[in-house]
Amino acid sequence: MPPQRLAALVTLFERYWDDTVPLDVDDSGPAGGGVTGKAVATRWGLSRRTAQCHIQRMTHLAWRGARAGARL
């Protein structure tokens, strides 16, 4: 990934990050405080399956970005 593209993705991420609001998380979820897929789907107004697809895609993109950053 070219450095310019990575910089643009970082800028985009930071813009969206600044607009986020924290999820209300308690200790009842899996992994000692994690949020269940169903809880995320409900919060996003999506089906559980659609939310999981979005989460997998975001995780994949984050992983690729991290690997690209490691090569710079």
PDB file of N, CA, C, O and CB in Angstrom:
ATOM      1  N   MET A   1       0.859  -1.175   0.000  1.00  0.00           N
ATOM      2  CA  MET A   1       0.000   0.000   0.000  1.00  0.00           C
ATOM      3  C   MET A   1       0.906   1.239   0.000  1.00  0.00           C
ATOM      4  O   MET A   1       1.811   1.345   0.827  1.00  0.00           O
ATOM      5  CB  MET A   1      -0.978  -0.003   1.240  1.00  0.00           C
ATOM      6  N   PRO A   2       0.664   2.164  -0.918  1.00  0.00           N
ATOM      7  CA  PRO A   2       1.468   3.385  -0.957  1.00  0.00           C
ATOM      8  C   PRO A   2       1.279   4.217   0.313  1.00  0.00           C
ATOM      9  O   PRO A   2       0.190   4.237   0.886  1.00  0.00           O
ATOM     10  CB  PRO A   2       1.105   4.220  -2.191  1.00  0.00           C
ATOM     11  N   PRO A   3       2.334   4.902   0.751  1.00  0.00           N
ATOM     12  CA  PRO A   3       2.239   5.708   1.976  1.00  0.00           C
ATOM     13  C   PRO A   3       1.118   6.747   1.922  1.00  0.00           C
ATOM     14  O   PRO A   3       0.503   7.039   2.947  1.00  0.00           O
ATOM     15  CB  PRO A   3       3.559   6.407   2.233  1.00  0.00           C
ATOM     16  N   GLN A   4       0.846   7.308   0.745  1.00  0.00           N
ATOM     17  CA  GLN A   4      -0.209   8.310   0.629  1.00  0.00           C
ATOM     18  C   GLN A   4      -1.575   7.697   0.929  1.00  0.00           C
ATOM     19  O   GLN A   4      -2.417   8.319   1.577  1.00  0.00           O
ATOM     20  CB  GLN A   4      -0.203   8.935  -0.773  1.00  0.00           C
ATOM     21  N   ARG A   5      -1.783   6.485   0.457  1.00  0.00           N
ATOM     22  CA  ARG A   5      -3.065   5.814   0.698  1.00  0.00           C
ATOM     23  C   ARG A   5      -3.221   5.491   2.180  1.00  0.00           C
ATOM     24  O   ARG A   5      -4.298   5.658   2.753  1.00  0.00           O
ATOM     25  CB  ARG A   5      -3.175   4.522  -0.147  1.00  0.00           C
ATOM     26  N   LEU A   6      -2.140   5.029   2.790  1.00  0.00           N
ATOM     27  CA  LEU A   6      -2.188   4.726   4.222  1.00  0.00           C
ATOM     28  C   LEU A   6      -2.468   5.994   5.023  1.00  0.00           C
ATOM     29  O   LEU A   6      -3.261   5.973   5.964  1.00  0.00           O
ATOM     30  CB  LEU A   6      -0.865   4.079   4.687  1.00  0.00           C
ATOM     31  N   ALA A   7      -1.823   7.091   4.657  1.00  0.00           N
ATOM     32  CA  ALA A   7      -2.065   8.360   5.353  1.00  0.00           C
ATOM     33  C   ALA A   7      -3.513   8.795   5.203  1.00  0.00           C
ATOM     34  O   ALA A   7      -4.110   9.300   6.154  1.00  0.00           O
ATOM     35  CB  ALA A   7      -1.131   9.455   4.820  1.00  0.00           C
ATOM     36  N   ALA A   8      -4.089   8.602   4.010  1.00  0.00           N
ATOM     37  CA  ALA A   8      -5.495   8.952   3.797  1.00  0.00           C
ATOM     38  C   ALA A   8      -6.407   8.082   4.651  1.00  0.00           C
ATOM     39  O   ALA A   8      -7.392   8.573   5.202  1.00  0.00           O
ATOM     40  CB  ALA A   8      -5.867   8.809   2.315  1.00  0.00           C
ATOM     41  N   LEU A   9      -6.091   6.795   4.765  1.00  0.00           N
ATOM     42  CA  LEU A   9      -6.902   5.901   5.596  1.00  0.00           C
ATOM     43  C   LEU A   9      -6.805   6.278   7.068  1.00  0.00           C
ATOM     44  O   LEU A   9      -7.802   6.225   7.788  1.00  0.00           O
ATOM     45  CB  LEU A   9      -6.465   4.446   5.399  1.00  0.00           C
ATOM     46  N   VAL A  10      -5.622   6.656   7.518  1.00  0.00           N
ATOM     47  CA  VAL A  10      -5.448   7.074   8.909  1.00  0.00           C
ATOM     48  C   VAL A  10      -6.265   8.332   9.177  1.00  0.00           C
ATOM     49  O   VAL A  10      -6.928   8.434  10.210  1.00  0.00           O
ATOM     50  CB  VAL A  10      -3.954   7.321   9.229  1.00  0.00           C
ATOM     51  N   THR A  11      -6.222   9.286   8.257  1.00  0.00           N
ATOM     52  CA  THR A  11      -7.003  10.517   8.393  1.00  0.00           C
ATOM     53  C   THR A  11      -8.489  10.209   8.448  1.00  0.00           C
ATOM     54  O   THR A  11      -9.214  10.761   9.275  1.00  0.00           O
ATOM     55  CB  THR A  11      -6.707  11.476   7.235  1.00  0.00           C
ATOM     56  N   LEU A  12      -8.941   9.326   7.566  1.00  0.00           N
ATOM     57  CA  LEU A  12     -10.356   8.941   7.556  1.00  0.00           C
ATOM     58  C   LEU A  12     -10.745   8.267   8.866  1.00  0.00           C
ATOM     59  O   LEU A  12     -11.784   8.575   9.449  1.00  0.00           O
ATOM     60  CB  LEU A  12     -10.653   8.004   6.373  1.00  0.00           C
ATOM     61  N   PHE A  13      -9.899   7.341   9.325  1.00  0.00           N
ATOM     62  CA  PHE A  13     -10.171   6.661  10.590  1.00  0.00           C
ATOM     63  C   PHE A  13     -10.278   7.669  11.726  1.00  0.00           C
ATOM     64  O   PHE A  13     -11.209   7.605  12.529  1.00  0.00           O
ATOM     65  CB  PHE A  13      -9.075   5.628  10.897  1.00  0.00           C
ATOM     66  N   GLU A  14      -9.328   8.601  11.798  1.00  0.00           N
ATOM     67  CA  GLU A  14      -9.341   9.573  12.881  1.00  0.00           C
ATOM     68  C   GLU A  14     -10.574  10.461  12.835  1.00  0.00           C
ATOM     69  O   GLU A  14     -11.111  10.829  13.879  1.00  0.00           O
ATOM     70  CB  GLU A  14      -8.095  10.423  12.832  1.00  0.00           C
ATOM     71  N   ARG A  15     -11.026  10.809  11.643  1.00  0.00           N
ATOM     72  CA  ARG A  15     -12.240  11.618  11.518  1.00  0.00           C
ATOM     73  C   ARG A  15     -13.444  10.850  12.067  1.00  0.00           C
ATOM     74  O   ARG A  15     -14.246  11.397  12.824  1.00  0.00           O
ATOM     75  CB  ARG A  15     -12.481  12.017  10.040  1.00  0.00           C
ATOM     76  N   TYR A  16     -13.563   9.575  11.676  1.00  0.00           N
ATOM     77  CA  TYR A  16     -14.676   8.778  12.197  1.00  0.00           C
ATOM     78  C   TYR A  16     -14.516   8.518  13.690  1.00  0.00           C
ATOM     79  O   TYR A  16     -15.503   8.523  14.426  1.00  0.00           O
ATOM     80  CB  TYR A  16     -14.781   7.450  11.443  1.00  0.00           C
ATOM     81  N   TRP A  17     -13.285   8.290  14.144  1.00  0.00           N
ATOM     82  CA  TRP A  17     -13.035   8.033  15.570  1.00  0.00           C
ATOM     83  C   TRP A  17     -13.488   9.211  16.422  1.00  0.00           C
ATOM     84  O   TRP A  17     -14.073   9.024  17.489  1.00  0.00           O
ATOM     85  CB  TRP A  17     -11.542   7.749  15.815  1.00  0.00           C
ATOM     86  N   ASP A  18     -13.218  10.416  15.953  1.00  0.00           N
ATOM     87  CA  ASP A  18     -13.619  11.613  16.699  1.00  0.00           C
ATOM     88  C   ASP A  18     -15.137  11.736  16.825  1.00  0.00           C
ATOM     89  O   ASP A  18     -15.632  12.362  17.763  1.00  0.00           O
ATOM     90  CB  ASP A  18     -13.059  12.856  16.025  1.00  0.00           C
ATOM     91  N   ASP A  19     -15.874  11.145  15.891  1.00  0.00           N
ATOM     92  CA  ASP A  19     -17.343  11.225  15.911  1.00  0.00           C
ATOM     93  C   ASP A  19     -18.003  10.079  16.668  1.00  0.00           C
ATOM     94  O   ASP A  19     -19.228  10.051  16.782  1.00  0.00           O
ATOM     95  CB  ASP A  19     -17.868  11.250  14.502  1.00  0.00           C
ATOM     96  N   THR A  20     -17.233   9.146  17.182  1.00  0.00           N
ATOM     97  CA  THR A  20     -17.820   7.979  17.839  1.00  0.00           C
ATOM     98  C   THR A  20     -18.309   8.307  19.237  1.00  0.00           C
ATOM     99  O   THR A  20     -17.918   9.298  19.854  1.00  0.00           O
ATOM    100  CB  THR A  20     -16.811   6.847  17.901  1.00  0.00           C
ATOM    101  N   VAL A  21     -19.171   7.441  19.701  1.00  0.00           N
ATOM    102  CA  VAL A  21     -19.619   7.506  21.087  1.00  0.00           C
ATOM    103  C   VAL A  21     -19.353   6.140  21.712  1.00  0.00           C
ATOM    104  O   VAL A  21     -19.504   5.120  21.040  1.00  0.00           O
ATOM    105  CB  VAL A  21     -21.145   7.902  21.189  1.00  0.00           C
ATOM    106  N   PRO A  22     -18.965   6.102  22.971  1.00  0.00           N
ATOM    107  CA  PRO A  22     -18.658   4.817  23.609  1.00  0.00           C
ATOM    108  C   PRO A  22     -19.899   3.935  23.728  1.00  0.00           C
ATOM    109  O   PRO A  22     -21.011   4.416  23.950  1.00  0.00           O
ATOM    110  CB  PRO A  22     -18.051   5.047  24.993  1.00  0.00           C
ATOM    111  N   LEU A  23     -19.676   2.641  23.575  1.00  0.00           N
ATOM    112  CA  LEU A  23     -20.749   1.685  23.839  1.00  0.00           C
ATOM    113  C   LEU A  23     -20.873   1.520  25.346  1.00  0.00           C
ATOM    114  O   LEU A  23     -19.880   1.584  26.070  1.00  0.00           O
ATOM    115  CB  LEU A  23     -20.478   0.309  23.140  1.00  0.00           C
ATOM    116  N   ASP A  24     -22.086   1.308  25.807  1.00  0.00           N
ATOM    117  CA  ASP A  24     -22.287   1.003  27.219  1.00  0.00           C
ATOM    118  C   ASP A  24     -21.934  -0.462  27.412  1.00  0.00           C
ATOM    119  O   ASP A  24     -22.680  -1.344  26.987  1.00  0.00           O
ATOM    120  CB  ASP A  24     -23.763   1.309  27.681  1.00  0.00           C
ATOM    121  N   VAL A  25     -20.817  -0.720  28.043  1.00  0.00           N
ATOM    122  CA  VAL A  25     -20.324  -2.086  28.210  1.00  0.00           C
ATOM    123  C   VAL A  25     -20.306  -2.421  29.689  1.00  0.00           C
ATOM    124  O   VAL A  25     -19.869  -1.625  30.520  1.00  0.00           O
ATOM    125  CB  VAL A  25     -18.909  -2.257  27.586  1.00  0.00           C
ATOM    126  N   ASP A  26     -20.789  -3.618  30.001  1.00  0.00           N
ATOM    127  CA  ASP A  26     -20.688  -4.089  31.378  1.00  0.00           C
ATOM    128  C   ASP A  26     -19.885  -5.381  31.389  1.00  0.00           C
ATOM    129  O   ASP A  26     -19.420  -5.825  30.339  1.00  0.00           O
ATOM    130  CB  ASP A  26     -22.099  -4.301  32.011  1.00  0.00           C
ATOM    131  N   ASP A  27     -19.718  -5.977  32.531  1.00  0.00           N
ATOM    132  CA  ASP A  27     -18.897  -7.181  32.645  1.00  0.00           C
ATOM    133  C   ASP A  27     -19.653  -8.467  32.343  1.00  0.00           C
ATOM    134  O   ASP A  27     -19.143  -9.555  32.610  1.00  0.00           O
ATOM    135  CB  ASP A  27     -18.321  -7.265  34.020  1.00  0.00           C
ATOM    136  N   SER A  28     -20.853  -8.365  31.793  1.00  0.00           N
ATOM    137  CA  SER A  28     -21.643  -9.573  31.552  1.00  0.00           C
ATOM    138  C   SER A  28     -21.346 -10.204  30.198  1.00  0.00           C
ATOM    139  O   SER A  28     -21.805 -11.315  29.935  1.00  0.00           O
ATOM    140  CB  SER A  28     -23.115  -9.253  31.648  1.00  0.00           C
ATOM    141  N   GLY A  29     -20.596  -9.533  29.332  1.00  0.00           N
ATOM    142  CA  GLY A  29     -20.304 -10.064  28.006  1.00  0.00           C
ATOM    143  C   GLY A  29     -19.204 -11.097  28.055  1.00  0.00           C
ATOM    144  O   GLY A  29     -18.619 -11.344  29.109  1.00  0.00           O
ATOM    145  N   PRO A  30     -18.920 -11.708  26.904  1.00  0.00           N
ATOM    146  CA  PRO A  30     -17.857 -12.705  26.853  1.00  0.00           C
ATOM    147  C   PRO A  30     -16.498 -12.052  27.060  1.00  0.00           C
ATOM    148  O   PRO A  30     -16.363 -10.840  26.889  1.00  0.00           O
ATOM    149  CB  PRO A  30     -17.886 -13.456  25.517  1.00  0.00           C
ATOM    150  N   ALA A  31     -15.522 -12.812  27.415  1.00  0.00           N
ATOM    151  CA  ALA A  31     -14.135 -12.366  27.609  1.00  0.00           C
ATOM    152  C   ALA A  31     -14.038 -11.252  28.644  1.00  0.00           C
ATOM    153  O   ALA A  31     -13.227 -10.338  28.500  1.00  0.00           O
ATOM    154  CB  ALA A  31     -13.544 -11.890  26.284  1.00  0.00           C
ATOM    155  N   GLY A  32     -14.852 -11.325  29.672  1.00  0.00           N
ATOM    156  CA  GLY A  32     -14.734 -10.372  30.778  1.00  0.00           C
ATOM    157  C   GLY A  32     -14.943  -8.933  30.391  1.00  0.00           C
ATOM    158  O   GLY A  32     -14.079  -8.099  30.660  1.00  0.00           O
ATOM    159  N   GLY A  33     -16.047  -8.613  29.776  1.00  0.00           N
ATOM    160  CA  GLY A  33     -16.334  -7.222  29.452  1.00  0.00           C
ATOM    161  C   GLY A  33     -16.488  -6.962  27.973  1.00  0.00           C
ATOM    162  O   GLY A  33     -16.771  -5.832  27.575  1.00  0.00           O
ATOM    163  N   GLY A  34     -16.312  -7.970  27.152  1.00  0.00           N
ATOM    164  CA  GLY A  34     -16.505  -7.799  25.719  1.00  0.00           C
ATOM    165  C   GLY A  34     -17.968  -7.601  25.390  1.00  0.00           C
ATOM    166  O   GLY A  34     -18.844  -7.903  26.201  1.00  0.00           O
ATOM    167  N   VAL A  35     -18.225  -7.104  24.222  1.00  0.00           N
ATOM    168  CA  VAL A  35     -19.590  -6.883  23.767  1.00  0.00           C
ATOM    169  C   VAL A  35     -19.961  -8.010  22.822  1.00  0.00           C
ATOM    170  O   VAL A  35     -19.191  -8.345  21.922  1.00  0.00           O
ATOM    171  CB  VAL A  35     -19.744  -5.496  23.074  1.00  0.00           C
ATOM    172  N   THR A  36     -21.122  -8.595  23.015  1.00  0.00           N
ATOM    173  CA  THR A  36     -21.554  -9.692  22.152  1.00  0.00           C
ATOM    174  C   THR A  36     -21.927  -9.172  20.770  1.00  0.00           C
ATOM    175  O   THR A  36     -22.262  -8.000  20.599  1.00  0.00           O
ATOM    176  CB  THR A  36     -22.743 -10.435  22.779  1.00  0.00           C
ATOM    177  N   GLY A  37     -21.862 -10.066  19.790  1.00  0.00           N
ATOM    178  CA  GLY A  37     -22.260  -9.697  18.433  1.00  0.00           C
ATOM    179  C   GLY A  37     -23.700  -9.230  18.379  1.00  0.00           C
ATOM    180  O   GLY A  37     -24.034  -8.314  17.627  1.00  0.00           O
ATOM    181  N   LYS A  38     -24.547  -9.851  19.168  1.00  0.00           N
ATOM    182  CA  LYS A  38     -25.956  -9.461  19.200  1.00  0.00           C
ATOM    183  C   LYS A  38     -26.112  -8.035  19.740  1.00  0.00           C
ATOM    184  O   LYS A  38     -26.920  -7.259  19.230  1.00  0.00           O
ATOM    185  CB  LYS A  38     -26.768 -10.450  20.062  1.00  0.00           C
ATOM    186  N   ALA A  39     -25.333  -7.695  20.777  1.00  0.00           N
ATOM    187  CA  ALA A  39     -25.407  -6.349  21.351  1.00  0.00           C
ATOM    188  C   ALA A  39     -24.945  -5.299  20.347  1.00  0.00           C
ATOM    189  O   ALA A  39     -25.550  -4.233  20.235  1.00  0.00           O
ATOM    190  CB  ALA A  39     -24.561  -6.264  22.629  1.00  0.00           C
ATOM    191  N   VAL A  40     -23.872  -5.600  19.616  1.00  0.00           N
ATOM    192  CA  VAL A  40     -23.384  -4.671  18.598  1.00  0.00           C
ATOM    193  C   VAL A  40     -24.427  -4.510  17.499  1.00  0.00           C
ATOM    194  O   VAL A  40     -24.714  -3.391  17.073  1.00  0.00           O
ATOM    195  CB  VAL A  40     -22.044  -5.160  18.004  1.00  0.00           C
ATOM    196  N   ALA A  41     -24.988  -5.611  17.043  1.00  0.00           N
ATOM    197  CA  ALA A  41     -25.998  -5.563  15.983  1.00  0.00           C
ATOM    198  C   ALA A  41     -27.199  -4.730  16.402  1.00  0.00           C
ATOM    199  O   ALA A  41     -27.709  -3.928  15.619  1.00  0.00           O
ATOM    200  CB  ALA A  41     -26.449  -6.975  15.610  1.00  0.00           C
ATOM    201  N   THR A  42     -27.645  -4.916  17.624  1.00  0.00           N
ATOM    202  CA  THR A  42     -28.778  -4.140  18.127  1.00  0.00           C
ATOM    203  C   THR A  42     -28.431  -2.664  18.169  1.00  0.00           C
ATOM    204  O   THR A  42     -29.231  -1.821  17.764  1.00  0.00           O
ATOM    205  CB  THR A  42     -29.197  -4.627  19.521  1.00  0.00           C
ATOM    206  N   ARG A  43     -27.243  -2.351  18.658  1.00  0.00           N
ATOM    207  CA  ARG A  43     -26.802  -0.959  18.757  1.00  0.00           C
ATOM    208  C   ARG A  43     -26.708  -0.305  17.376  1.00  0.00           C
ATOM    209  O   ARG A  43     -27.060   0.864  17.216  1.00  0.00           O
ATOM    210  CB  ARG A  43     -25.444  -0.882  19.468  1.00  0.00           C
ATOM    211  N   TRP A  44     -26.237  -1.052  16.385  1.00  0.00           N
ATOM    212  CA  TRP A  44     -26.078  -0.536  15.031  1.00  0.00           C
ATOM    213  C   TRP A  44     -27.376  -0.591  14.229  1.00  0.00           C
ATOM    214  O   TRP A  44     -27.456  -0.014  13.145  1.00  0.00           O
ATOM    215  CB  TRP A  44     -25.002  -1.311  14.310  1.00  0.00           C
ATOM    216  N   GLY A  45     -28.382  -1.270  14.746  1.00  0.00           N
ATOM    217  CA  GLY A  45     -29.645  -1.397  14.021  1.00  0.00           C
ATOM    218  C   GLY A  45     -29.545  -2.356  12.845  1.00  0.00           C
ATOM    219  O   GLY A  45     -30.200  -2.168  11.819  1.00  0.00           O
ATOM    220  N   LEU A  46     -28.718  -3.387  13.003  1.00  0.00           N
ATOM    221  CA  LEU A  46     -28.486  -4.362  11.940  1.00  0.00           C
ATOM    222  C   LEU A  46     -28.813  -5.764  12.439  1.00  0.00           C
ATOM    223  O   LEU A  46     -28.980  -5.991  13.637  1.00  0.00           O
ATOM    224  CB  LEU A  46     -27.025  -4.295  11.441  1.00  0.00           C
ATOM    225  N   SER A  47     -28.902  -6.691  11.501  1.00  0.00           N
ATOM    226  CA  SER A  47     -29.023  -8.082  11.908  1.00  0.00           C
ATOM    227  C   SER A  47     -27.678  -8.530  12.462  1.00  0.00           C
ATOM    228  O   SER A  47     -26.645  -7.927  12.170  1.00  0.00           O
ATOM    229  CB  SER A  47     -29.477  -8.989  10.718  1.00  0.00           C
ATOM    230  N   ARG A  48     -27.694  -9.572  13.248  1.00  0.00           N
ATOM    231  CA  ARG A  48     -26.453 -10.072  13.845  1.00  0.00           C
ATOM    232  C   ARG A  48     -25.463 -10.485  12.753  1.00  0.00           C
ATOM    233  O   ARG A  48     -24.269 -10.201  12.848  1.00  0.00           O
ATOM    234  CB  ARG A  48     -26.745 -11.266  14.785  1.00  0.00           C
ATOM    235  N   ARG A  49     -25.964 -11.148  11.731  1.00  0.00           N
ATOM    236  CA  ARG A  49     -25.103 -11.621  10.649  1.00  0.00           C
ATOM    237  C   ARG A  49     -24.460 -10.449   9.897  1.00  0.00           C
ATOM    238  O   ARG A  49     -23.270 -10.491   9.584  1.00  0.00           O
ATOM    239  CB  ARG A  49     -25.910 -12.495   9.675  1.00  0.00           C
ATOM    240  N   THR A  50     -25.240  -9.411   9.609  1.00  0.00           N
ATOM    241  CA  THR A  50     -24.704  -8.244   8.909  1.00  0.00           C
ATOM    242  C   THR A  50     -23.663  -7.534   9.761  1.00  0.00           C
ATOM    243  O   THR A  50     -22.621  -7.119   9.254  1.00  0.00           O
ATOM    244  CB  THR A  50     -25.831  -7.274   8.535  1.00  0.00           C
ATOM    245  N   ALA A  51     -23.940  -7.393  11.050  1.00  0.00           N
ATOM    246  CA  ALA A  51     -22.977  -6.755  11.946  1.00  0.00           C
ATOM    247  C   ALA A  51     -21.678  -7.552  11.985  1.00  0.00           C
ATOM    248  O   ALA A  51     -20.594  -6.969  11.963  1.00  0.00           O
ATOM    249  CB  ALA A  51     -23.562  -6.618  13.364  1.00  0.00           C
ATOM    250  N   GLN A  52     -21.776  -8.879  12.042  1.00  0.00           N
ATOM    251  CA  GLN A  52     -20.577  -9.712  12.072  1.00  0.00           C
ATOM    252  C   GLN A  52     -19.771  -9.552  10.785  1.00  0.00           C
ATOM    253  O   GLN A  52     -18.541  -9.538  10.823  1.00  0.00           O
ATOM    254  CB  GLN A  52     -20.952 -11.184  12.283  1.00  0.00           C
ATOM    255  N   CYS A  53     -20.453  -9.433   9.652  1.00  0.00           N
ATOM    256  CA  CYS A  53     -19.753  -9.219   8.375  1.00  0.00           C
ATOM    257  C   CYS A  53     -19.000  -7.891   8.394  1.00  0.00           C
ATOM    258  O   CYS A  53     -17.854  -7.820   7.951  1.00  0.00           O
ATOM    259  CB  CYS A  53     -20.754  -9.247   7.190  1.00  0.00           C
ATOM    260  N   HIS A  54     -19.636  -6.843   8.904  1.00  0.00           N
ATOM    261  CA  HIS A  54     -18.976  -5.540   8.997  1.00  0.00           C
ATOM    262  C   HIS A  54     -17.769  -5.590   9.934  1.00  0.00           C
ATOM    263  O   HIS A  54     -16.718  -5.025   9.632  1.00  0.00           O
ATOM    264  CB  HIS A  54     -19.967  -4.477   9.478  1.00  0.00           C
ATOM    265  N   ILE A  55     -17.923  -6.264  11.062  1.00  0.00           N
ATOM    266  CA  ILE A  55     -16.833  -6.372  12.025  1.00  0.00           C
ATOM    267  C   ILE A  55     -15.659  -7.140  11.417  1.00  0.00           C
ATOM    268  O   ILE A  55     -14.503  -6.748  11.576  1.00  0.00           O
ATOM    269  CB  ILE A  55     -17.317  -7.064  13.315  1.00  0.00           C
ATOM    270  N   GLN A  56     -15.964  -8.236  10.719  1.00  0.00           N
ATOM    271  CA  GLN A  56     -14.903  -9.013  10.079  1.00  0.00           C
ATOM    272  C   GLN A  56     -14.177  -8.178   9.036  1.00  0.00           C
ATOM    273  O   GLN A  56     -12.951  -8.238   8.934  1.00  0.00           O
ATOM    274  CB  GLN A  56     -15.476 -10.279   9.434  1.00  0.00           C
ATOM    275  N   ARG A  57     -14.918  -7.405   8.267  1.00  0.00           N
ATOM    276  CA  ARG A  57     -14.309  -6.558   7.238  1.00  0.00           C
ATOM    277  C   ARG A  57     -13.415  -5.493   7.883  1.00  0.00           C
ATOM    278  O   ARG A  57     -12.296  -5.263   7.423  1.00  0.00           O
ATOM    279  CB  ARG A  57     -15.403  -5.888   6.368  1.00  0.00           C
ATOM    280  N   MET A  58     -13.901  -4.846   8.941  1.00  0.00           N
ATOM    281  CA  MET A  58     -13.093  -3.829   9.622  1.00  0.00           C
ATOM    282  C   MET A  58     -11.834  -4.442  10.229  1.00  0.00           C
ATOM    283  O   MET A  58     -10.761  -3.841  10.173  1.00  0.00           O
ATOM    284  CB  MET A  58     -13.917  -3.134  10.716  1.00  0.00           C
ATOM    285  N   THR A  59     -11.962  -5.630  10.805  1.00  0.00           N
ATOM    286  CA  THR A  59     -10.811  -6.312  11.388  1.00  0.00           C
ATOM    287  C   THR A  59      -9.793  -6.640  10.305  1.00  0.00           C
ATOM    288  O   THR A  59      -8.591  -6.448  10.494  1.00  0.00           O
ATOM    289  CB  THR A  59     -11.250  -7.594  12.120  1.00  0.00           C
ATOM    290  N   HIS A  60     -10.276  -7.132   9.176  1.00  0.00           N
ATOM    291  CA  HIS A  60      -9.395  -7.467   8.060  1.00  0.00           C
ATOM    292  C   HIS A  60      -8.655  -6.225   7.562  1.00  0.00           C
ATOM    293  O   HIS A  60      -7.445  -6.269   7.338  1.00  0.00           O
ATOM    294  CB  HIS A  60     -10.199  -8.103   6.914  1.00  0.00           C
ATOM    295  N   LEU A  61      -9.383  -5.117   7.390  1.00  0.00           N
ATOM    296  CA  LEU A  61      -8.757  -3.884   6.924  1.00  0.00           C
ATOM    297  C   LEU A  61      -7.746  -3.350   7.929  1.00  0.00           C
ATOM    298  O   LEU A  61      -6.688  -2.853   7.543  1.00  0.00           O
ATOM    299  CB  LEU A  61      -9.815  -2.830   6.648  1.00  0.00           C
ATOM    300  N   ALA A  62      -8.064  -3.450   9.215  1.00  0.00           N
ATOM    301  CA  ALA A  62      -7.135  -2.994  10.258  1.00  0.00           C
ATOM    302  C   ALA A  62      -5.868  -3.846  10.238  1.00  0.00           C
ATOM    303  O   ALA A  62      -4.761  -3.325  10.375  1.00  0.00           O
ATOM    304  CB  ALA A  62      -7.804  -3.056  11.660  1.00  0.00           C
ATOM    305  N   TRP A  63      -6.033  -5.136  10.068  1.00  0.00           N
ATOM    306  CA  TRP A  63      -4.890  -6.051  10.017  1.00  0.00           C
ATOM    307  C   TRP A  63      -4.018  -5.722   8.811  1.00  0.00           C
ATOM    308  O   TRP A  63      -2.794  -5.662   8.928  1.00  0.00           O
ATOM    309  CB  TRP A  63      -5.364  -7.526   9.957  1.00  0.00           C
ATOM    310  N   ARG A  64      -4.638  -5.509   7.657  1.00  0.00           N
ATOM    311  CA  ARG A  64      -3.875  -5.168   6.456  1.00  0.00           C
ATOM    312  C   ARG A  64      -3.156  -3.830   6.641  1.00  0.00           C
ATOM    313  O   ARG A  64      -2.002  -3.687   6.237  1.00  0.00           O
ATOM    314  CB  ARG A  64      -4.804  -5.112   5.222  1.00  0.00           C
ATOM    315  N   GLY A  65      -3.826  -2.857   7.244  1.00  0.00           N
ATOM    316  CA  GLY A  65      -3.211  -1.565   7.478  1.00  0.00           C
ATOM    317  C   GLY A  65      -2.021  -1.678   8.416  1.00  0.00           C
ATOM    318  O   GLY A  65      -0.991  -1.038   8.204  1.00  0.00           O
ATOM    319  N   ALA A  66      -2.165  -2.495   9.455  1.00  0.00           N
ATOM    320  CA  ALA A  66      -1.076  -2.684  10.404  1.00  0.00           C
ATOM    321  C   ALA A  66       0.122  -3.359   9.722  1.00  0.00           C
ATOM    322  O   ALA A  66       1.271  -2.995   9.971  1.00  0.00           O
ATOM    323  CB  ALA A  66      -1.553  -3.522  11.609  1.00  0.00           C
ATOM    324  N   ARG A  67      -0.155  -4.328   8.876  1.00  0.00           N
ATOM    325  CA  ARG A  67       0.934  -4.995   8.162  1.00  0.00           C
ATOM    326  C   ARG A  67       1.614  -4.043   7.198  1.00  0.00           C
ATOM    327  O   ARG A  67       2.838  -4.053   7.067  1.00  0.00           O
ATOM    328  CB  ARG A  67       0.414  -6.218   7.410  1.00  0.00           C
ATOM    329  N   ALA A  68       0.822  -3.217   6.519  1.00  0.00           N
ATOM    330  CA  ALA A  68       1.391  -2.251   5.578  1.00  0.00           C
ATOM    331  C   ALA A  68       2.244  -1.240   6.326  1.00  0.00           C
ATOM    332  O   ALA A  68       3.316  -0.859   5.855  1.00  0.00           O
ATOM    333  CB  ALA A  68       0.276  -1.533   4.784  1.00  0.00           C
ATOM    334  N   GLY A  69       1.776  -0.803   7.490  1.00  0.00           N
ATOM    335  CA  GLY A  69       2.537   0.136   8.305  1.00  0.00           C
ATOM    336  C   GLY A  69       3.839  -0.452   8.788  1.00  0.00           C
ATOM    337  O   GLY A  69       4.836   0.259   8.915  1.00  0.00           O
ATOM    338  N   ALA A  70       3.844  -1.755   9.062  1.00  0.00           N
ATOM    339  CA  ALA A  70       5.053  -2.418   9.533  1.00  0.00           C
ATOM    340  C   ALA A  70       6.105  -2.493   8.439  1.00  0.00           C
ATOM    341  O   ALA A  70       7.301  -2.554   8.726  1.00  0.00           O
ATOM    342  CB  ALA A  70       4.726  -3.813  10.038  1.00  0.00           C
ATOM    343  N   ARG A  71       5.664  -2.488   7.189  1.00  0.00           N
ATOM    344  CA  ARG A  71       6.609  -2.577   6.059  1.00  0.00           C
ATOM    345  C   ARG A  71       7.178  -1.218   5.690  1.00  0.00           C
ATOM    346  O   ARG A  71       8.157  -1.153   4.948  1.00  0.00           O
ATOM    347  CB  ARG A  71       5.925  -3.191   4.840  1.00  0.00           C
ATOM    348  N   LEU A  72       6.589  -0.118   6.189  1.00  0.00           N
ATOM    349  CA  LEU A  72       7.076   1.209   5.794  1.00  0.00           C
ATOM    350  C   LEU A  72       8.411   1.530   6.413  1.00  0.00           C
ATOM    351  O   LEU A  72       8.956   2.609   6.180  1.00  0.00           O
ATOM    352  CB  LEU A  72       6.079   2.272   6.177  1.00  0.00           C
TER     353      LEU A  72
END
